[in-house]
Amino acid sequence: MSNTEFGVLVTDELVEELNELTEECVDLQASRSEVVEAILTAYFQSDVDHEARVRELIIRRRKGTL
């Protein structure tokens, strides 16, 4: 399996949370990229309707209810 690098624009609040989570995994020497990849892997391996869930999350985020 190969890796692909791409840029993602996120809010400062999410960056802070990601940094905190990464610091919590200091014993694993995990990078922010590795933490994000783990989160995405867990999401895509879950038994949810990904299309419906993403649509719901985008709508809620735009309304400020997320």
Protein Blocks (a to p, Z undefined) as FASTA:
>chain_A
ZZddddddddfklmmmmmmmmmmmmmnopafklmmmmmmmmmmmpccdfklmmmmmmmmm
mnopZZ
